[in-house]
C-alpha cells in the first residue's frame, strides 16, 4: 500500500513538473535585408522549413518564442510575434503543438516575405548591434536562447563591413570588434547565453566571399567579450 502511494505521488510530481510553465525564451532574429539570401524565394522556403523543424526540436511546452526582424531599423522594430508553446496537459496537446508551430511559421512567412509591410528602403541596409540591446531587456523576463539567421554583415551609414573589411587586415578587424564592444558594453547583458548564428548560404556562393572570414572574426571576437557561448553553422 505504501509503495502504491509513493509511486502515485512520484508520478504526480513528474506530471506537475512537465506541465509547469518555464521562464525560458527562445529569441530568434531573421535578417530580411535585400543583401541576405533569405530574401530569395527558394531560400525563404528553406528557412521556413528549418524554422519549423527547429521549433519542434528545441522548444518545450510552456516556453516562449519571440521573433524579430533585422533590417535598417532593427533598433525600433517590434517583434514579428510572441508565442507561448502549449503544455502537455491533455490528449489534444500534440495537435495544439503542431498548430502553434504552423501559426508561427505562417506569421513569419507572411510578415517577412509574402505580405510584408517592410518596404525596400528599410530592407536596404543591415543594423545588427541593436540585437544585443533587445536581448538585455528580454533577459529580464527569463533565460534566453538566441538564434540569428543572417550573414552578419553590418551595412549602414555608420559602419559598412563591405566597404571597410575589404581594405583592412583581420588583426584590425578584431581591434574594431573590441572597440565596438567597449562602446556599447553597458547595453549588453548576455553572459552565459547560448547564441547560434546560421548563415543563409547556397551552393553558388555570394558576392561578399572575400570578406566573410573577417566578418566571422569580428563576431567571434565581439561576442566572446560578452561572455556568451557562440555557435556558428550554415543554414541547411
C-alpha positions as CSV (number, residue, x, y, z in Angstrom):
1,X,0.0,0.0,0.0
2,X,2.8,2.4,0.9
3,X,4.6,1.6,-2.4
4,X,1.4,2.4,-4.4
5,X,1.0,5.7,-2.6
6,X,4.7,6.6,-3.1
7,X,4.5,5.6,-6.8
8,X,1.4,7.7,-7.3
9,X,3.0,10.7,-5.5
10,X,6.1,10.4,-7.6
11,X,4.1,10.2,-10.8
12,X,2.1,13.3,-9.8
13,X,5.3,15.2,-9.2
14,X,6.6,14.2,-12.7
15,X,3.3,15.3,-14.3
16,X,3.3,18.6,-12.4
17,X,6.9,19.3,-13.5
18,X,6.1,18.6,-17.1
19,X,3.0,20.8,-17.1
20,X,4.5,23.8,-15.5
21,X,5.3,26.9,-17.5
22,X,9.1,27.8,-17.6
23,X,10.7,31.2,-17.9
24,X,12.8,30.3,-20.9
25,X,12.6,32.5,-24.0
26,X,13.8,31.4,-27.5
27,X,14.7,34.7,-29.2
28,X,15.0,34.5,-33.0
29,X,16.3,37.2,-35.3
30,X,15.7,37.0,-39.0
31,X,17.7,39.1,-41.4
32,X,15.3,40.2,-44.2
33,X,17.6,42.8,-45.8
34,X,17.9,42.5,-49.6
35,X,21.6,41.5,-49.4
36,X,20.9,38.4,-47.4
37,X,20.0,35.2,-49.3
38,X,17.0,34.5,-47.0
39,X,15.1,37.0,-49.1
40,X,15.5,34.9,-52.2
41,X,12.3,32.8,-52.9
42,X,14.0,29.4,-52.7
43,X,15.9,30.3,-49.5
44,X,12.7,31.7,-47.9
45,X,11.2,28.2,-48.3
46,X,14.3,26.5,-46.9
47,X,14.3,29.0,-44.0
48,X,10.6,28.3,-43.2
49,X,11.2,24.5,-43.1
50,X,14.3,24.9,-40.9
51,X,12.3,27.2,-38.5
52,X,9.5,24.6,-38.3
53,X,11.9,21.8,-37.5
54,X,14.0,23.9,-35.1
55,X,10.9,24.9,-33.1
56,X,9.7,21.3,-32.9
57,X,13.1,20.1,-31.8
58,X,14.4,22.8,-29.4
59,X,11.4,24.4,-27.8
60,X,9.5,22.8,-24.9
61,X,5.9,23.3,-23.6
62,X,5.5,26.5,-21.6
63,X,8.5,28.2,-23.2
64,X,8.2,31.5,-25.1
65,X,9.2,32.2,-28.7
66,X,9.9,35.8,-29.7
67,X,10.9,36.6,-33.3
68,X,12.3,39.9,-34.5
69,X,13.3,41.2,-38.0
70,X,16.8,42.5,-38.8
71,X,16.9,45.5,-41.3
72,X,17.8,49.2,-41.3
73,X,15.6,50.0,-38.3
74,X,16.3,47.0,-36.1
75,X,16.6,49.3,-33.1
76,X,13.0,50.4,-33.3
77,X,11.5,47.2,-34.8
78,X,8.9,45.4,-32.7
79,X,8.6,41.7,-32.7
80,X,7.1,39.8,-35.6
81,X,5.3,37.9,-32.9
82,X,5.4,36.4,-29.4
83,X,4.1,33.0,-28.6
84,X,3.8,30.7,-25.6
85,X,4.1,27.0,-26.5
86,X,1.3,24.7,-25.2
87,X,1.9,22.5,-22.3
88,X,1.2,18.7,-22.5
89,X,-1.9,18.9,-20.3
90,X,-4.5,16.9,-22.3
91,X,-4.8,14.3,-25.1
92,X,-5.1,17.1,-27.7
93,X,-1.7,18.5,-26.8
94,X,0.1,17.2,-29.9
95,X,-2.4,18.7,-32.3
96,X,-2.2,22.1,-30.4
97,X,1.6,21.9,-30.6
98,X,1.6,21.3,-34.3
99,X,-1.0,24.1,-34.9
100,X,1.1,26.6,-32.8
101,X,4.2,25.8,-34.8
102,X,2.3,26.2,-38.1
103,X,0.9,29.5,-36.8
104,X,4.4,30.8,-36.0
105,X,5.9,29.8,-39.4
106,X,2.9,31.2,-41.3
107,X,3.1,34.5,-39.4
108,X,6.9,34.9,-40.0
109,X,6.5,33.9,-43.7
110,X,3.7,36.5,-44.2
111,X,5.3,39.4,-42.3
112,X,8.8,38.8,-43.7
113,X,8.2,37.6,-47.3
114,X,4.7,37.1,-48.8
115,X,2.8,40.1,-47.4
116,X,5.4,42.2,-45.7
117,X,4.8,45.8,-44.9
118,X,8.6,46.4,-44.6
119,X,9.5,48.5,-47.7
120,X,12.6,48.1,-49.8
121,X,14.2,51.2,-48.3
122,X,14.1,49.7,-44.8
123,X,15.4,46.4,-46.3
124,X,18.3,48.1,-48.0
125,X,20.7,48.2,-45.0
126,X,21.6,46.0,-42.1
127,X,21.8,47.1,-38.4
128,X,22.9,44.2,-36.2
129,X,24.1,45.8,-32.9
130,X,20.6,46.6,-31.6
131,X,20.1,42.8,-31.3
132,X,22.1,43.0,-28.1
133,X,20.1,45.8,-26.6
134,X,16.9,43.8,-27.2
135,X,18.5,40.8,-25.5
136,X,19.4,42.8,-22.4
137,X,15.7,43.6,-21.8
138,X,14.4,40.2,-22.8
139,X,16.8,38.5,-20.4
140,X,15.0,40.3,-17.5
141,X,11.9,38.1,-18.3
142,X,13.8,34.8,-18.2
143,X,16.7,32.8,-19.6
144,X,17.1,33.5,-23.3
145,X,18.4,31.2,-26.0
146,X,19.2,33.1,-29.2
147,X,19.2,32.1,-32.9
148,X,20.3,34.6,-35.6
149,X,19.5,33.9,-39.2
150,X,21.9,36.3,-41.0
151,X,25.1,36.7,-43.0
152,X,26.1,39.1,-40.1
153,X,27.3,41.8,-42.5
154,X,26.7,45.1,-40.8
155,X,26.0,47.6,-43.6
156,X,24.7,51.1,-42.9
157,X,25.8,54.7,-42.9
158,X,27.5,54.3,-39.5
159,X,29.5,51.2,-40.4
160,X,29.8,49.1,-43.5
161,X,31.6,45.8,-43.3
162,X,31.5,45.5,-47.1
163,X,33.3,48.8,-47.6
164,X,35.7,48.6,-44.6
165,X,36.7,44.9,-44.4
166,X,38.0,44.9,-48.0
167,X,40.8,47.2,-47.1
168,X,41.9,46.2,-43.5
169,X,43.6,43.1,-42.2
170,X,42.0,40.6,-39.8
171,X,44.0,41.9,-36.9
172,X,42.5,45.4,-37.4
173,X,39.0,43.8,-37.6
174,X,39.5,42.2,-34.2
175,X,40.6,45.5,-32.8
176,X,37.5,47.1,-34.2
177,X,35.3,44.4,-32.6
178,X,36.9,45.1,-29.2
179,X,36.3,48.9,-29.7
180,X,32.6,48.3,-30.6
181,X,32.1,46.1,-27.6
182,X,33.7,48.8,-25.3
183,X,31.3,51.4,-26.8
184,X,28.1,49.5,-26.0
185,X,29.0,47.1,-23.3
186,X,26.7,48.8,-20.8
187,X,23.8,47.9,-23.1
188,X,24.8,44.2,-23.1
189,X,23.9,41.6,-20.5
190,X,24.2,38.1,-22.1
191,X,26.9,36.3,-20.1
192,X,26.4,32.5,-20.4
193,X,23.7,32.9,-23.1
194,X,23.8,30.4,-26.0
195,X,23.8,32.3,-29.3
196,X,23.6,30.4,-32.6
197,X,24.4,32.1,-35.9
198,X,23.1,30.4,-39.0
199,X,24.4,31.7,-42.3
200,X,21.8,31.6,-45.2
201,X,24.2,30.4,-47.9
202,X,23.7,28.4,-51.1
203,X,25.9,26.2,-53.2
204,X,26.5,29.0,-55.7
205,X,28.2,31.3,-53.1
206,X,27.8,35.1,-52.9
207,X,29.4,38.4,-53.8
208,X,31.0,39.1,-50.4
209,X,33.1,35.9,-50.3
210,X,36.4,37.8,-49.8
211,X,35.3,39.4,-46.5
212,X,33.5,36.5,-44.9
213,X,36.4,35.3,-42.8
214,X,36.8,38.8,-41.4
215,X,33.1,39.1,-40.7
216,X,33.3,35.9,-38.7
217,X,36.4,37.0,-36.9
218,X,34.7,40.2,-35.9
219,X,31.7,38.5,-34.3
220,X,33.7,35.7,-32.7
221,X,35.8,38.5,-31.0
222,X,32.8,40.7,-30.2
223,X,30.5,38.0,-28.8
224,X,33.5,36.4,-27.0
225,X,33.8,39.7,-25.0
226,X,30.2,39.5,-23.9
227,X,30.7,36.1,-22.2
228,X,28.1,34.4,-24.3
229,X,28.5,31.0,-25.9
230,X,28.7,31.3,-29.7
231,X,27.9,28.5,-32.2
232,X,28.1,29.1,-36.0
233,X,26.8,27.0,-38.8
234,X,25.4,27.2,-42.3
235,X,21.6,27.2,-42.7
236,X,20.9,23.8,-44.3
